[in-house]
Amino acid sequence: MTRSVIELRPTAEDRRIARHAAAAIALTVAEAAIPLPLPGVKPGLANIITLAVLVRWGWREAAWVSLLRVFAASLLLGQFLAPGFFLSLGGALASLIALGGAMRLPRRWFGPVSHSILAAFAHIGAQLVIARLWLTPHDGVFYLAPLLGAAAVLFGLVNGIAAAALLREPQDPDMERAGTDGVETRQDTPSRL
């Protein structure tokens, strides 16, 4: 009787996604310790990592990092399948859709800062809709829209500037490789607003 062994070998891309997801998870857990003046108003520091991954390696890797962050952080914080998890997941999915569309905008005028602001608005918008449809069956939840919109502009701007600064940093050569074939695939894209 012979035993068959299945061996999964992670690629450089898998390791890169895992490193970025771990950084995003750490930022999310650290952010959870910050006292919030108003429920739902958070800086979204993990989005800095997602934006940097989006610009350097594309939407697919950014989606992996974002979704892994949502699931792992909710498990670590004890919020998995709680209302906060669904608000976070809905916001992350809306942000990813917005970022997918934003990547098609002219790079001459749109970059990490504008992408961050668009993603922040999508995130807040999705959370308001989920809260209205599921948690608070009253239109009064939309009275928070101006305050949450202002927070989206502020935190989107700050996170976008941080992502643009991060993208200006020289990259580790080991992280530039997409696979085991040794072909470098780093996309040198100047940082724009």
N, C-alpha and C positions, 0 to 999 in steps of 0.2 A: 504494500500500500504506500503510495507516494503522497506526500503533502504538497499542495501548491501554496506558494507564498505570494501574497500581493504586497508589493512594495511601492509606496507612493514617495516620489522624490520631489520636494518643493523646488520650484524654479526660482531664479533671482527675482522675478516679478512677484511670486508668492511671498518671499521674504520681505520685499520692499513694501508690499501692501500690509503685511503683518506689523512691520516697524511703524509705519504711518498710523495704522489703526491703533496701535498701542499708545502712541503719543497723543492721539485724539481722545482715547479713553482716559488717559491720565489727566488731560486738561478738563474733561467733563466731570470726572470725580473730584478734582480740585475745585472746580467751579461750584459744585454742589455744596461745598462748605461755606461759600460766600452768602451772607444774609441778603435776602431779596427784599427790596422796598415794596414790591408789588408782585403777586404771583404771575409767572409767565414772563417777567422781564429779567432776562439773563444775558450776559455778554456774548455767549456762544463762542468761546475761545477755540473750541475744537474746529470751528469752521475755518480758522486760519490754515490748519493742516489740510483740510479738504480743498480749499482754494489753491494752495501750493501744488497739491497732487494733480488737480484739474489742469493747471497751466503746464506743468512739466510732463505729465504722463497720460493725460486725457480723462474723458468723462467716465469711462468704464472703471478705471482704478479709483477715481474719486467716489464713485457710487459704492464700491466695495468698502472703502475706508469709512464712509459715512454710515452705511448700514451696519457694518461690524461694530462701530462705535455705539450706535443706538442700542443694539442688542446686548453687547457686553456690559456697557455702563449701566443699563437697566438691571441686569443681573447682579452686578456688584453693589448697586445702590438699593437693591431690594424692591425695585419698582416694575419688574417684569410683569406684563399683562395688567398693570394698574392703569388708571386713566392717564397718568403722566407719561407712561410708555407709549400709549397710542397718540397722545398729543405730540410727543417727540418724533415718533415714526412718521406721522402725517406731515409734520413740518419738514423733516428730512427729505421725504419723497417729493414734496412740493418744491423744496429748494433745489433738489437734483434736476427736476423737470425744468425749472427756471434757468439753472446753469447750463443745461443742455441747449436751451434756446439761446442763451446769452453767448455761448461759444460761436454761434453763427453770425453774431453782430460784427460790424467792421472793427478790426483790432486797432485801427487808427484812433478810434474814439473810446473804445471800451476795453477795460483791462480788469485786474483784480479788484480794484476799489468799486467800480460800477457793478461788477459781477457780485461782489459781496453785498452791496445794498439791494440789488434785485433779489438775491437769495434770501436776505433777511425779510424783505417784504413778503415773499412767497411763503416763508416759514410762518410768519405771524398770521398771514391770511388763512393758511390751512388750519392753524391752531384755533383761530376764531371760529371758523366754519365747523370744525369738529366739536368745539365747546358748545356751540349753538345747537347743533343737531343732536348731540348725545348727552352732554353734561348739564347744560342750562337751557331748557326749552323756552327761552324768552329772548326777544330781540334786544334786551337791555345789555347783553354781552357786547354788542357792537358799539356801545358808548365808550368802551375802552379803546376802540380803533385809533383815535388820534394820539393817545398816549403811547400805545404800542407801536404806532407808525413812527412817532418821534424816536422811540427807543431803537427801532429797526434802522433808521437813518444813522443815528449816533453809533450804535454798535457795528452796523455794516461798514461805516466809514472807518472806524478804528481797526476792525478786523481786516478790512481790505488793505489799509496802509501797512499793517503788520505783515500780511501775506506778501505784498509787493516788496517789502524790505527783506523778507525771508527768501524771496525768489532772486534777489540780487546777490545773495551769499553764494560763494563757490560750492559746488556740489561734490560730494564724496564720489570718486570714480567707481567704487564698487556698487553704488546705488544707481549708476547711470546705465547699467547693463539690464536689458529687458529679459534676457533668457540665458541659457547655458551655452549658446553658440558664440558668445563673445562679441556680438555686434552691439555697438553703442547706439542708443536711440534717444539720447537726451535732445529735447527740443529747446533750442536757445530762442527764447522769446523775450524781447525787452518788456520791462514792466511799464504798464500804462495805467492811467486812471480810468 
